[in-house]
Amino acid sequence: MKKLLSLLTLFIFIDNIQAQTSEQTIYRSEFMFCNFNEGKNYQDVLAEQAPYEQFLNENGLEYNRLNLSPIWDNDSEYDYVMWGNWPNGEMQYKEWGAYMNDYPAWASENDIPAQSAGECENFVSMRNHRVLRINADSYDDRMFSDWRQCTLKPRANMAELKAVFAEMEQMARDNGMGGYAVHFFTPYRGMQDELPYDFLMSYIWFTSEARSAGVANWPEWNAMMEESGLYKKRDKHIESCTGADTYQLDWVYSTIK
């Protein structure tokens, strides 16, 4: 998972197509890469995370927490990844400030023990660009998510690439396919070394049924992508993407309005 980072800042300028599909939004995200301490497991992680939701609510802070656990990622260096999101940069720094200055006293007053379930490293911040979303009627507690590292062609235009994904969303909606989202991630703080790729792309399926349907509908979807020319439009900007590393996505809590 350490390799799932990127360098390029993306911008959104989508008009006509965006109006017909879901809003292409930019959030702020953080990722913390962790390993269990001896004798600890994932249930210990969840138990430690739970009290922070109360702190967020009491202080009017908007933030959510998700955890990623490797399913099919043979070279994963970590047992789990903690992923958090804010609706914007203003809330990011407001929540960070509250965590640094107010949370220690709050935790002491509420008898919250120091975290000991795991040791985390490689804290990074990213801009989280949601480029496609088709809601589901229900949502699994734990979802499938695929993560790929992608490189751009020298003259790639990110606004045009995002417009392609808006077209893909509209085509999926028109043909009754959905229950998933696509995000691009571009880190802007915490990077230690130059990376050999430009952005991280994540597909998130809201239910196992939606993931299964995606597999069943793949031949039809592949043919539509070819016939519509969307593959060519996409490949005008993307040089290559790696194969998918698959993670379990566990939605822990959210105070985002």
C-alpha positions as CSV (number, residue, x, y, z in Angstrom):
1,M,0.0,0.0,0.0
2,K,3.0,2.3,0.5
3,K,3.3,2.6,-3.2
4,L,-0.3,3.8,-3.7
5,L,0.6,7.5,-3.8
6,S,0.8,10.2,-6.5
7,L,2.4,13.6,-7.4
8,L,0.1,15.6,-9.7
9,T,-2.6,18.1,-8.6
10,L,-5.9,17.8,-10.5
11,F,-8.5,20.5,-11.2
12,I,-12.1,20.1,-12.2
13,F,-13.8,22.2,-14.9
14,I,-16.7,20.1,-16.0
15,D,-19.9,21.8,-17.2
16,N,-22.5,20.2,-19.5
17,I,-21.7,16.5,-18.7
18,Q,-21.3,17.1,-15.0
19,A,-24.8,18.6,-14.8
20,Q,-26.3,15.3,-15.9
21,T,-24.2,13.1,-13.5
22,S,-23.0,13.2,-9.9
23,E,-21.0,16.2,-8.7
24,Q,-17.2,15.7,-9.2
25,T,-16.0,16.8,-5.8
26,I,-12.5,17.4,-4.3
27,Y,-12.1,16.3,-0.7
28,R,-9.0,16.3,1.6
29,S,-7.8,12.9,2.7
30,E,-5.1,11.4,4.9
31,F,-3.6,7.9,5.0
32,M,-1.8,6.2,7.8
33,F,0.0,2.9,7.2
34,C,0.0,0.6,10.1
35,N,1.0,-2.8,11.5
36,F,-0.5,-4.5,14.5
37,N,1.4,-4.6,17.8
38,E,2.1,-8.0,19.2
39,G,-1.1,-9.6,20.6
40,K,-3.4,-7.0,18.9
41,N,-5.9,-7.5,16.1
42,Y,-8.4,-5.5,14.0
43,Q,-11.0,-5.5,16.7
44,D,-8.6,-3.7,18.9
45,V,-8.1,-1.1,16.2
46,L,-11.9,-0.5,15.9
47,A,-12.3,-0.3,19.7
48,E,-9.6,2.5,19.8
49,Q,-11.1,4.4,16.9
50,A,-14.7,4.5,18.3
51,P,-14.4,7.2,21.0
52,Y,-13.1,9.8,18.5
53,E,-16.5,10.1,16.9
54,Q,-17.8,11.5,20.2
55,F,-15.0,14.0,20.3
56,L,-15.8,15.1,16.7
57,N,-19.5,15.5,17.4
58,E,-19.0,17.4,20.6
59,N,-16.7,19.9,18.8
60,G,-18.7,20.3,15.6
61,L,-15.9,18.7,13.5
62,E,-16.5,17.1,10.1
63,Y,-14.4,14.0,9.4
64,N,-14.8,10.4,8.5
65,R,-12.7,7.3,9.2
66,L,-12.3,4.2,6.9
67,N,-9.9,1.3,7.2
68,L,-8.3,-0.6,4.4
69,S,-7.2,-4.2,4.9
70,P,-5.4,-6.1,2.1
71,I,-7.3,-8.9,0.4
72,W,-5.3,-9.4,-2.8
73,D,-2.0,-7.4,-2.5
74,N,0.9,-9.8,-2.3
75,D,3.5,-7.1,-1.7
76,S,1.6,-5.1,1.0
77,E,4.0,-3.9,3.7
78,Y,1.2,-3.1,6.2
79,D,-1.6,-4.9,8.1
80,Y,-4.0,-2.1,7.6
81,V,-4.3,1.5,6.4
82,M,-6.3,4.2,8.2
83,W,-8.0,6.6,5.8
84,G,-9.7,9.8,6.8
85,N,-11.5,12.5,4.9
86,W,-12.5,16.1,5.4
87,P,-15.0,18.0,3.2
88,N,-12.5,20.7,2.5
89,G,-9.1,22.2,3.5
90,E,-10.7,24.5,6.1
91,M,-12.1,21.7,8.0
92,Q,-8.9,19.7,7.6
93,Y,-6.9,22.2,9.6
94,K,-9.7,22.9,12.1
95,E,-9.9,19.2,12.9
96,W,-6.1,18.8,13.0
97,G,-5.9,21.7,15.4
98,A,-8.5,20.3,17.7
99,Y,-6.8,17.0,17.7
100,M,-3.4,18.5,18.6
101,N,-4.7,21.0,21.2
102,D,-8.0,19.8,22.6
103,Y,-8.1,16.0,22.2
104,P,-5.4,15.1,24.8
105,A,-7.3,16.8,27.6
106,W,-10.6,15.4,26.4
107,A,-9.2,11.9,26.3
108,S,-7.9,12.2,29.8
109,E,-11.2,13.5,31.1
110,N,-13.0,10.7,29.4
111,D,-10.5,8.0,30.5
112,I,-9.6,7.2,26.9
113,P,-6.4,5.0,27.0
114,A,-3.4,5.7,24.8
115,Q,-3.6,3.8,21.5
116,S,-1.7,0.6,21.5
117,A,-3.3,-1.6,18.8
118,G,-0.8,-0.7,16.1
119,E,2.2,1.3,15.0
120,C,1.7,3.7,12.1
121,E,4.1,5.4,9.8
122,N,4.2,7.2,6.4
123,F,1.5,9.7,7.2
124,V,0.5,11.4,3.9
125,S,-2.2,13.9,2.9
126,M,-3.9,13.8,-0.5
127,R,-6.5,15.6,-2.5
128,N,-9.3,13.1,-3.1
129,H,-11.1,13.7,-6.5
130,R,-14.4,11.8,-6.8
131,V,-14.9,11.5,-10.6
132,L,-17.8,9.0,-10.8
133,R,-20.4,7.9,-8.3
134,I,-23.7,5.9,-8.8
135,N,-25.4,5.3,-5.5
136,A,-26.7,1.9,-4.3
137,D,-30.0,1.1,-2.6
138,S,-28.0,-0.2,0.4
139,Y,-24.3,-0.3,1.5
140,D,-22.3,-3.2,2.9
141,D,-20.4,-2.5,6.1
142,R,-17.3,-3.7,4.4
143,M,-16.8,-3.2,0.7
144,F,-14.4,-4.3,-2.1
145,S,-12.0,-1.6,-3.3
146,D,-9.4,-1.8,-6.1
147,W,-6.4,0.5,-6.1
148,R,-4.2,1.2,-9.2
149,Q,-1.2,3.4,-9.8
150,C,-1.5,5.4,-13.0
151,T,0.9,7.4,-15.2
152,L,-0.1,10.2,-17.5
153,K,0.9,10.9,-21.1
154,P,3.1,14.1,-21.5
155,R,0.3,16.2,-22.8
156,A,-2.5,14.8,-20.7
157,N,-5.4,17.1,-19.8
158,M,-6.9,16.2,-16.5
159,A,-10.1,18.3,-17.0
160,E,-10.7,16.3,-20.2
161,L,-9.9,13.0,-18.4
162,K,-12.4,13.8,-15.7
163,A,-15.0,14.6,-18.4
164,V,-14.4,11.1,-19.9
165,F,-15.3,9.6,-16.5
166,A,-18.5,11.7,-16.4
167,E,-19.4,10.2,-19.7
168,M,-18.7,6.8,-18.4
169,E,-21.0,7.4,-15.5
170,Q,-23.8,8.6,-17.7
171,M,-23.4,5.5,-19.9
172,A,-23.5,3.3,-16.9
173,R,-26.6,5.0,-15.6
174,D,-28.4,4.8,-19.0
175,N,-27.7,1.0,-19.0
176,G,-28.7,0.3,-15.4
177,M,-25.2,-0.4,-14.2
178,G,-24.0,1.2,-10.9
179,G,-23.4,0.9,-7.2
180,Y,-19.8,2.0,-7.3
181,A,-17.5,5.1,-7.3
182,V,-14.2,6.1,-8.8
183,H,-11.7,8.4,-7.1
184,F,-8.4,9.9,-8.1
185,F,-5.9,10.7,-5.3
186,T,-3.0,13.2,-5.5
187,P,-0.9,13.7,-2.4
188,Y,0.4,17.1,-1.5
189,R,2.0,16.6,1.9
190,G,4.2,13.9,3.5
191,M,6.0,12.5,0.4
192,Q,9.6,11.5,1.1
193,D,10.7,10.3,-2.3
194,E,9.9,11.0,-6.0
195,L,7.4,8.5,-7.3
196,P,7.3,6.7,-10.7
197,Y,3.6,7.4,-11.3
198,D,1.2,10.3,-11.4
199,F,-2.0,9.5,-9.6
200,L,-3.8,6.7,-7.7
201,M,-7.1,5.5,-9.0
202,S,-9.6,3.7,-6.7
203,Y,-12.8,1.8,-7.7
204,I,-15.1,1.2,-4.7
205,W,-18.1,-1.1,-4.9
206,F,-20.8,-0.3,-2.4
207,T,-22.1,-3.9,-2.2
208,S,-20.8,-7.4,-3.0
209,E,-23.8,-7.7,-5.3
210,A,-22.7,-4.6,-7.3
211,R,-19.2,-6.1,-7.6
212,S,-20.5,-9.4,-8.8
213,A,-22.8,-7.6,-11.3
214,G,-19.8,-5.7,-12.6
215,V,-18.0,-9.0,-13.4
216,A,-21.1,-10.4,-15.0
217,N,-21.7,-7.3,-17.1
218,W,-18.1,-6.8,-18.1
219,P,-18.4,-8.2,-21.7
220,E,-21.3,-5.9,-22.4
221,W,-19.6,-2.9,-20.7
222,N,-16.3,-3.5,-22.5
223,A,-18.1,-3.6,-25.9
224,M,-20.0,-0.3,-25.1
225,M,-16.7,1.4,-24.1
226,E,-15.2,0.3,-27.4
227,E,-18.1,1.3,-29.5
228,S,-18.6,4.7,-27.8
229,G,-14.9,5.6,-28.2
230,L,-14.5,6.2,-24.5
231,Y,-11.5,3.9,-24.3
232,K,-9.7,6.1,-26.9
233,K,-10.7,9.2,-25.1
234,R,-9.4,7.8,-21.8
235,D,-6.2,6.5,-23.3
236,K,-5.4,9.9,-24.8
237,H,-4.5,10.9,-21.3
238,I,-3.5,7.8,-19.4
239,E,-0.2,6.1,-20.3
240,S,-0.7,3.1,-18.1
241,C,-2.1,1.7,-14.8
242,T,-0.9,-1.2,-12.8
243,G,-3.0,-4.2,-12.0
244,A,-5.4,-3.8,-9.1
245,D,-4.5,-4.3,-5.4
246,T,-7.8,-5.2,-3.7
247,Y,-8.6,-4.1,-0.2
248,Q,-11.5,-4.5,2.2
249,L,-12.9,-1.0,2.9
250,D,-14.5,-0.7,6.3
251,W,-16.6,2.4,6.9
252,V,-16.1,3.1,10.6
253,Y,-17.9,6.5,11.2
254,S,-18.6,9.8,9.6
255,T,-19.6,13.2,11.0
256,I,-19.5,14.9,7.6
257,K,-22.8,16.6,6.9
